[in-house]
Amino acid sequence: MPSTTRIRTRRGSLARQLLILQLVVLFVLVAAGVAFAYLDSVRATEDRARDKVTAVAEAVADAPGVLAALSTSEPTRTLQPFAQSVRADTDVDFVTIMDKNGIRYTHPNPALIGQRFIGNIGEAQRGGKVVETYAGSLGPSERVVVPVRGAAGQVVALVSVGITVEAIDAELRERLWPLIGVAAAVLVVGGIGSYLVSARLRRQTRGIAPEELSNLFEYHEAVLHSVREGLLLVGGDGRVVLCNDGARALLGVDEDVVGRELSASDIPEDLVEAFTSGEERTDELHLTEARVLVVSTSPVRSRGKAMGTVVILRDHTELQALTGELTTVRGLAEALRSQAHEAANRLHTVVSLVEIGRPEQAVEFATEELALAQELTDRVVGAVAEPVLAALLLGKAAEASERGVEFTITPDTVMEDSDTGVPPRDLVTILGNLIDNGIDAAAGNAGHGGRPGVEVTVRSGAEGLLLLRVADTGPGVEDVEEVFRRGWSTKPEDGHGLGLALVGQAVRRHSGTIDVGRDEGAVFTVCLPPKESAR
């Protein structure tokens, strides 16, 4: 989007904000993971230390040599080397063997032998087991005190084995460094991934901030719902990507077609072909069941990639109807101008007859011409109550006379009620186009025998049914199914093929029927139901 139309914000782009959010979330998750892993390692290390000292203490208490040494006069001489050997082999910090009152026989510091053990031993003296963290002579340690039982099962001595907290912390630190390394690797990999995602998002959103995206979406929705023109975006796969309210109204589609294929929607085939052809079209006329649409299409490409087709639809129905009326009026004006020339010639003839002394012939000639013209006018006005339709018939009669085509209104023509339920504009569209085609067909077939002619019948039935019938002396219609399709025409010139399509559209709009038959030439019969039936 051009920079002049973008709403600037002080915050960063959506990609930047997302990158920061991802990094914060990643850091919090990694920190929480490290914390949980550290706490779990602490718990696991302490549990393992307790299990280890308990196993060593119970093994020492059950050793046969310990009980034998206790029965001698100097237990320390035998037990001290044994305890030191066990301490070294099992990697514990101390192995203390004492009598049941807590006087040490062994200790890593020989100077403390013979002194009282520092710690709780009451439960062990009663034959139980003491497991605790206690600050003794070697500092805080995880320790266990178990009894040494004699042959009769009585408590004869105590064994305490412990690992200092400092040693546990050293082991924990050894396990912590790999954990920190893994956390750092996760942060680096996650940061790189977040940056790549952010860079891709920045390219796709073109550096737009969230507030801008929100505003653009709101404006986009407001514009789509407010414009009268139809806007349609068709993807390269033939599916509808975007369709505003105007397009649904103009196409006569009630359901939401976004995401669906055009061929699966109730849209005329010629429109589907125009929408999906990928060709640029400008102001093409297309007909639906009830409208005349002006269609413009333009292929869309973004960064060299085909994205689909943008379709603009405009309603041309009213303008086309007005154009048809204007054509009718223009034809009537041309006929009146031609009649004016003819009247001038006849007036000269009358004047000349008077000048040469033949007034009787002059009166007879003038009266005869007036009677013929007045007879047609009286007949049309008296038979057709709708003034617009009567004027149309008179104008077409003059146009047919100018082109050398005999224009006949059948004797059974009668339309007493002008309120037929069909707007005069639609009557002009239907009857005017049928008569125009009849005159063209009859005039074009004039050299094939007989005088060219067009016969018109306008009749309203007892139940309000309006019948319009136009017969001509042309070559007739061979392809009846295609005659009301836009573009069908018997004329070789471009720009034709819309009149009969408009006739078919107007007839369908009023729930009428149209039949194409053949007599001497083509016969078009239109039946329009009354207002109540059409509903």
N, C-alpha and C positions, 0 to 999 in steps of 0.2 A: 504494500500500500504506500502511496506517496507520502513523504514525510509531512506535507502540509495538511493532510487530513487525519493524521494520527493524534491521539490525545496523549500528551506526554505525562508521565508520572515520575515521582522522585524515587520510587523503589526500582529495584533491578528487574530484569526480564524474568519471564516465567522460568526459563531454563536456569538462570542464576539462582533464583529462589529455590527451585527444586534441588539444585546441586547442594546448596547450603543445608537444606532440610535433610537431604540424604546423608550428608557427611555428619550432621549432628546426630541423626538417628543411628548411623553406623557406629559413631564413637560411643554413644550411650549403650548400645547393645554389646559392643566389644568390652567396654568397661564393666558392664553388669556381668558378662560372661566370665571375665577375668576374676571379678570379685567372688562370684559363686564357685569358680574352679579353685580359687585360693582357699576359701573357707572349707571346701570339700577336701582339699589336700591337707589342710591343718587337721581336720577331723580324722582323715584316713591315717595320717602320720602318727597322731596321738593314739589312735586305736591299735595301730600296728606296734607301736612302742609298748603299750600295755600288754598286748598279747605276747610280745617277745619276752618281756621281763617276767611275766607270769610263767611262761613255759620254761625259762631258764631256772627260775626259783623252784618250781616244782621238780624239775630234773635234779637239781642239787639236793633238795630235801629228800628225795627218794634214793639218792646214790648210797650204796652199801658202805662205802668208805667213810662217809660222813658220820653215820651212826657208830661205826667202829672207833673213829677218832674221838668222838665225844666221850667214850668210855675210858679213855686214857687220862693220865694225870696232866698232860700238857696238850690239849687239843689244837692249840694254835700252831704247833710245830708241823702238824700234818695238814691242817685245814687251810693255813695261809697260802702255801704254794698251790694247793688244789684250787682255791678261790681265784687266785691270780690267773691261773691257767684257764679256768672257765671264762673269766672276764675277757681275757685276750681272744679266746676262740669264738666267743659269742658276740663280741663287739658291744658289750654293755659297759657302763661307767663304774659300777661297783657291784661286788658280790660280798655281802656281809653275812657271816654266820655268827649267831649269838646264842647265849643260853636263854632259857625261857623267861628270864627276868630282864633281858635286853642288854647284857654285858657282852661286848664284842669279842669274838675269837679271831675274826679276820676283818681287814679293811684295806683299801688301796693305800691309805696313809698309815704305815705301821705304828706311827706315834699315837694313833687314836685307838689302837687295840687295847682292850681292857676297860675302855670307857663305855658309858651307857649310850645305847643307840638313840639317835634323835628322830623321833617320829612316833606315830601311833602303832601300838602292837597289841592292844587289848583284845581285839577280835581274834587275832592269830593265837594268842595265849589260850583262848577258849576253844581252839581247834578250827577256827574259821580262816578267812583270808582278808587282808587289808590291801586295797588298791587306792592310791591317792597321789596327788601332786603336792610335794612338800619340800620346804627349803631346809635342807640338812647341812651337813658339814661341807659338802661339795657344791652347795648352791641348790636352787630349785630343780627338782627332778620328778620324773614319773617313776613311781616305785610300787613294789608289791612285797608284802610280808606273808609268808606261809609257814605253817608249823612243820617241825621234824618229829615224827612219831617213833616211839620205841616199839619193841616187840609186842607189847600188850596194847598198843594203840594210843598210849598216853603221850602228851606233848613233852618232849625232852629238850627241844631247842627250837630256834627260829632262824629262818633264812630270808634275807631281804636282797632283792636285786633291783637296780634302778638305772635309768638313763637320764642324764641331765637335760633340762629344757634347752640349754645352749646347743647340745648335740642334736636335739630334735629340730631346733631352728636352722641349724646348718644343713640338715637333710632337706628341710622344707625349702631353703633357698636354692638348693641344687635342683629341686623340682620346679621352682618358680621361674627360673630363667628360660627354660624351653616354652613355658606357658606365655611368658612375655614375648618371646620370639614369634610364636604362633599368632598372638594377638596383633603384633606389629605387621605381620604378613597379611593378616585379614584386613587390617586398616588400609594397607597400601593397595591390595587388590581391589577392595571395595571402593576406595577413593578413585582409582583408575576407571573402574566400571561406572561409577557415578559420573565421572567427568565425560566419559564417552556417551553415556545416555544423555547428559546435559547438552553436549555438543550436537547430538542428533536432534534433540528437541529444539535447540536454538535454531538449527537450519529449517526445521519444519514450521516453527512458529515465527521465524524471521525476527527473533529478538523482541517480540511483543510482550509487554508486562501483563499480568493477570487482569488488572483493572482495564487495560486496553482491550483484551480479549472479551471481557464481560460487556464492555460498552459496544464493541463491534457486533457481538451477538445480539444485543438488544436492538441496536440500529438495524441490523440485518433482518430481525424478525419484524420490526415496525415497518420497514420499507416493503418487505415481501407481502405483508397483510394489507398495506394501504394502497399500493398501486393497482389500477384497474387493468393494466395490461397483464397478460399471462406470461409468467417466467418459468421455464422448464430447463432443467439440466439433466441431460441423458449421458450416462457413462458409456465407455467404449464397449461394454458387454450388453448394451441395450436396456440396462436397468435405469429406472428413474432415480436420480440422486437428489433432486430438489424439485418441488412443485408448489407454487404459491396458490392462494385462494383464487386469484384471477384466472389462472390456468385451469383449475378444476371446474370453475364456472363456465369458462368458454368451451371446454372440451365436454362438458356435461357429465363429468365423473364425480360421483358422490363420495366414494371411499378414498382412503389415503393410498396413493399409488407409489409413494416413496419406497424404494427397495424392490419393487416389482418390475417385471419385464413389460415393456410397452405392448408386446404382442399378446400378453395375457390380460390387458385392460380393454375396456369397451371404447376403443378409439379406432376411427376409420383406418383402413389399411394404407391409403395414400398418405395420411398424416404420419403413420408409423414409419413408412418408407422415407418421408421427408426428414423426420427427426433423427433417423439412424443412418442416413446415407453418408454422413461425414462431409458432405459438400456444402459450400456456402450458398445460401439462398437469400434473396432480397425481395420482400413484399410479394410473395406468391399467394395467389388466392386459392383457398381450399374450402370445401363445404363439409359441414357436419349435418346431423339430422335437423338442427334448428338454426344454424348460424353460418354466416360467411366469414371466414377468418383470413386475415392477412398474416402470413407466416414468414419469419426471417430466422435463418439459422446461421450459426457461425461456429466452426470448430475451435476448441479451446486447447491450448498447449501451455504447459508450465515447465520452464527450464528444459525445453526441447522435447518434452514427453507429452504425447496426446492424452488428454484428460477426458474428452467426450465432446459434447455439442451443447451449446447454449441456444435455446429456442425462445423467441419473442413472439407472442400471439397478440393480435389486436382484433377487436370486433369490427367487422366491416358490413354487418347486416344492414344497419340503418342507412349507411352511406350508399350501399349497393341498391337498396330500395329507392332512395332518393334519386340515384343515378338513373334507374329505370324510369321513374316518373319524369325526370328531366328529358330523357330520350323520347318519351312519349309526347311530351309537350313540344320538344323540338321538331319531332315529326309532324305534329299538328300545325306548328307554325310554318313549316316548309309547305305543307299541303295548302294552308290558307294563302301563302304567298303565291303558290302556283295558281290557286283559284282566283286570286286577285288579278293575275296576268290574263287568265282566261276570261274573267268578267270584263276586263278592259277591252279585250278583243270583241266580246259579244256586244258591249256597249257601243263600240265603234260601228259594229254591223248595224245595230238598231238606228244609230244616228244617220248612217249612210242611207239606210232604207227610207228614212224620213226625208232626207235631202233630195232623193231622186223621185220623190212623190209617191212612195209606197208605204204610207202609214199603217195600213191594215196588216201587211206582212210584218212590219216592225212590231206591232202590238202582239201579233200571234207568236212571233219568234221569242220575244221577251217573256210572254206569259208561259210558254212551254218550258223554258229553262227554269223559271221560278217555281213552277209547279213540281218539276222533278226534284229540285233541291229541297223544297218545303215538304214534299211527300216523305222523303227519307228522314228528315228531322222530326216531323210529327210522329212518324212510326216509331222511331227509336225512343223519343221522349215519352210517348204514350205507353210504350211496352215496358220500359226499364225505369223503375222508380228510383234507383240509385243514380244520382246526378253524375258522380265521378265515372261510373261505368258507362252511362249514356254518352258523356263527353268523349270517353275513350273510343267507343264504337264509331261515333261521328268522325273523329280524327283519323281512325284507321281506315274508314270508308274513303275519306279524301286521299289518304296516302295510297291506298290500293288503286283508286281511279287514276292518280298521277302515274303510277307504275304500269298501268294498262292491265290491271287485274280486276275482274268483276267481283265486287264485294256484295254478298247476299246475307241478309238477316232473315232467317226462316220465319214463316207465319206463326209458328207456335211459340215464338219468343215472348215471354211475359215474366215480369218480375215486379209484383205488386208491392211487396214489403221491402223497404230499403234496409231494415235492421235484420240482416241475415246472420249476425254473429261473427262474420268475417270482416276484418277492417278493410276499408276501400283500398288502402295501399296494397294489401295482399291480393285483392281482386285485380288490381291493375297489373301486378306482377304476373299473376297466373294467366289472365286472358290476354294481356298485352303481348307477352312473350309467345304465347301460342299463335296469336294472329300474325305477329311478325314472322315467325317461322313458316306459317302457312303462306303468307304473301311471298316470302323469299323462295319457297319451294315451288309455288305456282308460277312465279315469274321466271324462275330458272328452267322450268319445264314447258315454256310457252311454245317452243318449236316442235313439240312432239304430238301435235294434233289437238284441235279444240281450243276454245278460248280459255286462258288461265282464270281460275276463280277460287274464292274462299267463301265458305258458308259457315255462318256463326249462329249458334243457338244459345240463348240464356233463358233458363226456365227455373222458377221456384215451385217446388211441389207443395202438396197440401200439408205435409208434415214438416215443412220448413227446409226440406232438402234442396240445395241449390245445385243445378246442373249447368255446366259450361261445356259446349261442344264446338269444336273447330275442325272443319274438314277442308281439304285443299285438293287441287288437281295436280299436285306434284308427283314425284316418282314413288312416294311412300317410304316407309321405314322398314328396313330389313332386320336390324339388330335391336329388337324391342328392349331387351334386358339392359343394354348399355346406353340407351337414348337419354336417360336422366343422369348419367354420370358426368361429372365435370370434365370438360375437354372434348366430349363427343360432339361432332359437328359434321355436316355434309359439305361445309364450305372449305375450300382449300386454304383460305387466308388464315393467318394467325389472329388471335384475339377473340375467337368465337368459342362456343361450347359451354357458355355459362348460363344462357337464358333458360334452357330446359332444366338444367340442374337447379336453378332457383325456383322454377315451377314445382319440381318434385319436392323441394324443401318446404315450400309454402303449403303444399297439399298435406304433407306429413305433419306439419306443425298444427294443422286444424283437424287431424285425424280423418282426412278424406281419402278418396281413392282416385286413381287415374288409370285409364285404360287406353291402350294404343291399338287401333284397328286399321282396317284398310277398306276403302270403297273404290272410288276412282283414284284417289291418292291416299294420303294418311288421314286418319280420323282420331283426334284426341278428345276423350270424354272424361271430364272431371266431375266428381260428386262430392260435395261438401256438406257434412251433416249440420243440423242446427246447433245453436250455442250450447244447449243442455246436453246433447249427445256427444259433442266434442269433448266435454268435460269427462 
